[in-house]
Amino acid sequence: MKLLNTTLAGLMVSAAMVSAAAAQECETTLRSSDTHPEGYPTVEAVKAMAEEVKEKTDGRICIEVFPSSQLGEEKDTIEQTQFGVIDMVRATLGTFNDIVPETQLFSLPYLFRDQQHMYNVVDGPIGDELADAIAEHDLITLAYYDAGSRSFYNSQKPIESIDDLEGMKFRVMQNDVFVDMMDALGANATPMPYGEVYSAIQTGVIDGAENNYPSYDSSGHSEVAKYFTLDQHLMVPEIVAMSKSTWDGLSAEDQEIIRAAAENSETVERELWAEQEAASKEAVIAGGSEIVESIDKTPFIEAMAPVYEKYATTPEAKELIERIQATE
């Protein structure tokens, strides 16, 4: 036992020495927050960015990723990044709604036709303008990541048209836009915590819910709601942002290196997300889920007119929506 304790102590000292040596390699270590766990596409993409930055700066700049909400939940870590307490944050654009009004429009249903349309919007002039708006709040946008699309699933029947939604009860997030969306589609919105959804579907309190393939799979909802319709009513991009105070403390050369690495990480994240979606889709089909992949979205989109009228109230907002919709 004494030998074992001595060995363990030696290993701990060695590990501490290795960690300290690694820290000494870097003149600057930037802390980056993410609420998702190890292995999640966003976490792995920021790690890929960190590797490129370290290589291109000859080890002068390191980025340490803190996953699983170690530094706090998204809203808190965004605020900490604004104040420079944290150097970087990965968060969904929806969390910025209270900080940057322009981001609210990106939570409107059926704003994007498909995944590629969303990429074309955020990778183009509109994405640059959104980054400028975010910069006014002491945050430098470095990358736009994919978070997939939310679609409907239920325990009753395949949803093949808007008429099939009539009178059905769906769990939605506690968000006014989601409630209004369900009302416009003729369904009944039931806001409830995510953790209650499985039993609520199982017991018939609700007919279904809405989310992306990976969540539908990992939550076990596919076990009690076998009908999944890929209507893709919501696609909210995620962003990687840096504290302006941290950014301003970097040289122009290092800023260029970091921005290039962040852009490269977009490709990594999007590829990882596509792989995760494909794996989850395969898993739920193997588990007996019925997937409706092709529907006419036109009636769904047309039904959103009152929702858009309620939330896009300024000429600027209406113009932005028109520009997004006109993007090829």
C-alpha positions as CSV (number, residue, x, y, z in Angstrom):
1,M,0.0,0.0,0.0
2,K,2.9,2.3,0.9
3,L,4.4,1.6,-2.6
4,L,1.1,2.2,-4.3
5,N,0.7,5.6,-2.5
6,T,4.2,6.5,-3.4
7,T,3.6,5.6,-7.0
8,L,0.4,7.6,-7.2
9,A,2.0,10.6,-5.6
10,G,4.8,10.4,-8.1
11,L,2.4,10.3,-11.0
12,M,0.5,13.3,-9.6
13,V,3.6,15.3,-9.3
14,S,4.6,14.4,-12.8
15,A,1.2,15.4,-14.2
16,A,1.4,18.7,-12.4
17,M,4.9,19.3,-13.8
18,V,3.7,18.5,-17.3
19,S,0.7,20.8,-16.9
20,A,2.9,23.6,-15.5
21,A,5.4,23.1,-18.4
22,A,2.5,23.3,-20.9
23,A,1.2,26.5,-19.4
24,Q,4.7,28.0,-19.5
25,E,4.9,27.4,-23.2
26,C,2.2,29.9,-23.8
27,E,2.7,33.6,-23.3
28,T,-1.0,34.1,-23.5
29,T,-3.7,31.7,-22.5
30,L,-7.3,32.5,-23.6
31,R,-10.2,30.9,-21.7
32,S,-13.2,29.8,-23.9
33,S,-16.5,28.7,-22.5
34,D,-19.1,26.2,-23.9
35,T,-22.1,24.7,-22.3
36,H,-21.9,21.5,-24.3
37,P,-19.9,18.4,-23.2
38,E,-16.6,17.0,-24.5
39,G,-17.0,15.5,-27.9
40,Y,-19.8,17.9,-29.0
41,P,-19.2,19.5,-32.4
42,T,-18.9,23.0,-31.1
43,V,-16.4,22.0,-28.4
44,E,-14.3,20.0,-30.8
45,A,-14.3,22.8,-33.4
46,V,-13.0,25.4,-30.9
47,K,-10.3,22.9,-29.9
48,A,-9.4,22.6,-33.6
49,M,-9.2,26.4,-33.7
50,A,-7.0,26.3,-30.6
51,E,-4.6,23.9,-32.2
52,E,-4.2,26.0,-35.3
53,V,-3.7,29.2,-33.3
54,K,-1.0,27.5,-31.1
55,E,0.8,26.2,-34.2
56,K,0.6,29.5,-36.1
57,T,1.9,31.5,-33.1
58,D,4.7,29.0,-32.3
59,G,3.0,28.3,-29.0
60,R,2.7,31.9,-27.9
61,I,-1.1,31.9,-27.7
62,C,-3.1,29.0,-26.3
63,I,-6.9,28.6,-26.1
64,E,-8.2,26.5,-23.2
65,V,-11.7,25.2,-23.7
66,F,-14.0,24.8,-20.7
67,P,-16.9,22.6,-21.7
68,S,-20.0,21.4,-19.8
69,S,-20.9,24.9,-18.4
70,Q,-17.8,24.9,-16.2
71,L,-17.6,28.7,-16.4
72,G,-21.4,29.2,-16.2
73,E,-24.5,29.0,-18.4
74,E,-24.6,30.8,-21.8
75,K,-26.2,34.0,-20.6
76,D,-23.8,34.4,-17.8
77,T,-20.7,33.6,-19.9
78,I,-21.7,36.0,-22.6
79,E,-21.9,38.8,-20.0
80,Q,-18.5,37.7,-18.5
81,T,-17.0,37.8,-22.0
82,Q,-18.4,41.3,-22.5
83,F,-16.5,42.4,-19.4
84,G,-13.3,40.5,-20.3
85,V,-13.6,38.0,-17.4
86,I,-13.7,35.3,-20.0
87,D,-11.9,35.7,-23.3
88,M,-14.2,33.7,-25.6
89,V,-17.6,32.1,-25.6
90,R,-19.6,29.8,-27.8
91,A,-23.3,30.4,-27.6
92,T,-26.5,30.2,-29.6
93,L,-27.6,33.4,-31.3
94,G,-30.9,33.2,-29.4
95,T,-29.1,33.9,-26.1
96,F,-28.0,37.2,-27.5
97,N,-31.6,38.4,-28.0
98,D,-31.7,40.6,-24.9
99,I,-28.3,42.1,-25.7
100,V,-28.4,42.6,-29.4
101,P,-31.9,43.3,-30.8
102,E,-30.9,42.4,-34.3
103,T,-30.4,38.8,-33.3
104,Q,-34.1,38.3,-32.4
105,L,-35.1,38.0,-36.1
106,F,-33.0,34.9,-36.5
107,S,-35.4,33.0,-34.2
108,L,-38.4,33.5,-36.5
109,P,-39.9,30.3,-37.9
110,Y,-39.0,29.2,-41.4
111,L,-36.7,32.1,-41.9
112,F,-34.2,29.9,-43.6
113,R,-35.2,27.6,-46.5
114,D,-32.6,25.0,-45.6
115,Q,-29.2,24.5,-44.1
116,Q,-27.3,25.8,-47.1
117,H,-29.4,29.0,-47.2
118,M,-28.5,29.6,-43.6
119,Y,-24.8,29.2,-44.4
120,N,-25.1,31.6,-47.3
121,V,-26.7,34.2,-45.1
122,V,-24.3,34.1,-42.2
123,D,-21.2,33.7,-44.4
124,G,-22.2,36.7,-46.5
125,P,-22.8,40.5,-46.0
126,I,-25.7,39.9,-43.6
127,G,-23.4,37.9,-41.3
128,D,-20.8,40.7,-41.4
129,E,-23.5,43.3,-40.5
130,L,-24.7,41.1,-37.7
131,A,-21.1,40.9,-36.4
132,D,-20.9,44.7,-36.6
133,A,-24.0,45.0,-34.4
134,I,-22.6,42.5,-31.9
135,A,-19.3,44.4,-31.8
136,E,-21.2,47.4,-30.4
137,H,-21.7,45.3,-27.3
138,D,-18.0,44.6,-26.7
139,L,-18.0,41.2,-28.5
140,I,-16.0,40.3,-31.6
141,T,-17.7,37.6,-33.7
142,L,-15.2,35.1,-34.9
143,A,-17.3,32.2,-36.4
144,Y,-20.8,31.0,-37.1
145,Y,-21.5,27.4,-36.2
146,D,-24.4,25.1,-37.2
147,A,-26.9,23.9,-34.5
148,G,-29.1,22.0,-36.9
149,S,-32.8,22.5,-37.4
150,R,-35.8,21.9,-35.2
151,S,-38.6,19.8,-36.5
152,F,-41.8,18.2,-35.2
153,Y,-42.2,14.7,-33.8
154,N,-45.2,13.0,-32.2
155,S,-46.7,9.8,-31.0
156,Q,-50.0,9.9,-33.0
157,K,-49.5,10.1,-36.8
158,P,-47.1,11.2,-39.6
159,I,-47.3,15.0,-40.1
160,E,-47.4,15.4,-43.9
161,S,-49.3,18.7,-44.2
162,I,-50.3,21.7,-42.0
163,D,-53.8,20.2,-41.6
164,D,-52.3,17.3,-39.7
165,L,-51.2,19.6,-36.9
166,E,-54.7,20.9,-36.2
167,G,-55.6,20.4,-32.5
168,M,-52.4,18.5,-31.6
169,K,-50.5,19.3,-28.4
170,F,-46.8,20.0,-28.7
171,R,-44.3,20.9,-26.1
172,V,-42.4,24.1,-26.9
173,M,-39.7,26.1,-25.1
174,Q,-41.0,28.8,-22.8
175,N,-40.7,31.4,-25.6
176,D,-43.5,33.6,-26.9
177,V,-42.3,33.1,-30.5
178,F,-42.8,29.4,-30.2
179,V,-46.2,29.7,-28.7
180,D,-47.3,32.1,-31.4
181,M,-45.8,29.7,-34.1
182,M,-47.9,26.8,-32.8
183,D,-51.1,28.9,-32.7
184,A,-50.5,30.0,-36.3
185,L,-50.1,26.4,-37.3
186,G,-53.4,25.4,-35.7
187,A,-51.7,23.3,-32.9
188,N,-51.7,23.8,-29.1
189,A,-48.5,24.9,-27.5
190,T,-47.6,23.5,-24.2
191,P,-44.5,25.1,-22.6
192,M,-42.8,22.8,-20.2
193,P,-39.2,21.9,-19.0
194,Y,-37.3,19.7,-21.4
195,G,-36.8,17.0,-18.8
196,E,-40.6,16.4,-18.5
197,V,-41.2,15.8,-22.2
198,Y,-40.6,12.0,-22.3
199,S,-43.2,11.2,-19.6
200,A,-45.6,13.8,-20.9
201,I,-45.6,12.1,-24.4
202,Q,-45.7,8.6,-22.8
203,T,-48.8,9.5,-20.7
204,G,-50.6,11.4,-23.4
205,V,-50.3,14.8,-21.7
206,I,-48.9,16.1,-25.0
207,D,-48.8,14.5,-28.4
208,G,-45.2,15.5,-29.3
209,A,-42.5,18.1,-29.3
210,E,-39.9,19.6,-31.6
211,N,-36.1,19.4,-31.8
212,N,-33.2,18.3,-34.0
213,Y,-32.2,14.7,-34.8
214,P,-29.5,14.4,-32.2
215,S,-31.8,15.6,-29.4
216,Y,-34.6,13.4,-30.6
217,D,-32.3,10.5,-30.4
218,S,-30.3,11.2,-27.2
219,S,-33.3,12.2,-25.1
220,G,-35.1,8.9,-25.8
221,H,-38.1,10.8,-27.2
222,S,-37.9,8.6,-30.3
223,E,-39.0,5.7,-28.1
224,V,-42.3,7.3,-27.4
225,A,-42.9,9.5,-30.4
226,K,-42.2,7.5,-33.5
227,Y,-43.3,10.0,-36.2
228,F,-40.7,12.7,-37.1
229,T,-41.3,15.3,-39.8
230,L,-38.4,17.2,-41.2
231,D,-40.1,20.6,-41.6
232,Q,-37.0,22.5,-40.3
233,H,-39.1,25.3,-38.8
234,L,-36.2,26.8,-36.9
235,M,-32.4,27.1,-37.6
236,V,-30.6,29.4,-35.1
237,P,-26.9,29.8,-35.8
238,E,-24.4,29.6,-33.0
239,I,-21.4,32.0,-32.7
240,V,-18.0,32.1,-31.3
241,A,-17.2,35.5,-29.9
242,M,-14.2,37.1,-28.2
243,S,-14.1,39.8,-25.6
244,K,-13.3,43.1,-27.3
245,S,-10.9,43.9,-24.5
246,T,-9.0,40.7,-25.2
247,W,-9.1,41.3,-28.9
248,D,-7.8,44.8,-28.6
249,G,-4.9,43.5,-26.6
250,L,-3.7,41.3,-29.5
251,S,-1.4,42.4,-32.3
252,A,-2.8,42.8,-35.8
253,E,-0.9,39.8,-36.8
254,D,-2.3,37.6,-34.0
255,Q,-5.8,38.9,-34.7
256,E,-5.4,37.8,-38.3
257,I,-4.2,34.3,-37.2
258,I,-7.1,33.9,-34.7
259,R,-9.7,35.0,-37.2
260,A,-8.4,32.7,-39.9
261,A,-8.4,29.8,-37.4
262,A,-11.9,30.6,-36.4
263,E,-13.1,30.6,-40.0
264,N,-11.4,27.2,-40.6
265,S,-13.1,25.9,-37.4
266,E,-16.5,26.6,-39.0
267,T,-15.8,23.9,-41.6
268,V,-14.8,21.5,-38.8
269,E,-17.9,22.2,-36.8
270,R,-20.3,21.9,-39.7
271,E,-18.8,18.6,-40.8
272,L,-19.0,17.2,-37.3
273,W,-22.5,18.4,-36.9
274,A,-23.5,16.7,-40.2
275,E,-21.9,13.4,-39.0
276,Q,-23.7,13.6,-35.7
277,E,-27.1,14.3,-37.4
278,A,-26.6,11.4,-39.8
279,A,-25.7,9.0,-37.0
280,S,-28.7,10.0,-35.0
281,K,-31.0,9.7,-38.0
282,E,-29.7,6.2,-38.6
283,A,-30.2,5.3,-35.0
284,V,-33.8,6.5,-34.7
285,I,-34.8,4.7,-38.0
286,A,-33.2,1.5,-36.7
287,G,-35.3,2.0,-33.5
288,G,-38.5,2.1,-35.6
289,S,-39.1,5.8,-36.2
290,E,-40.9,6.9,-39.3
291,I,-39.4,9.9,-41.0
292,V,-41.3,12.3,-43.3
293,E,-38.6,14.0,-45.2
294,S,-40.4,15.7,-48.0
295,I,-43.3,18.1,-47.4
296,D,-44.7,21.2,-49.0
297,K,-43.5,23.9,-46.6
298,T,-45.4,26.7,-48.4
299,P,-48.5,26.5,-46.3
300,F,-46.4,26.4,-43.1
301,I,-44.5,29.5,-44.2
302,E,-47.6,31.4,-45.3
303,A,-49.2,30.7,-41.9
304,M,-46.3,32.6,-40.2
305,A,-47.5,36.0,-41.6
306,P,-49.0,37.1,-38.3
307,V,-46.0,35.9,-36.3
308,Y,-43.7,38.0,-38.6
309,E,-46.0,41.0,-38.3
310,K,-45.9,40.8,-34.5
311,Y,-42.1,40.5,-34.1
312,A,-40.8,42.4,-37.2
313,T,-42.2,45.8,-36.3
314,T,-39.7,48.2,-37.8
315,P,-38.8,49.1,-41.4
316,E,-35.3,47.9,-40.7
317,A,-36.4,44.5,-39.4
318,K,-38.7,44.0,-42.4
319,E,-35.9,45.0,-44.8
320,L,-33.5,42.5,-43.1
321,I,-36.0,39.7,-43.4
322,E,-36.6,40.5,-47.1
323,R,-32.8,40.4,-47.7
324,I,-32.4,37.1,-45.9
325,Q,-35.3,35.6,-47.9
326,A,-33.8,37.0,-51.1
327,T,-30.3,35.4,-50.4
328,E,-29.7,32.5,-52.8
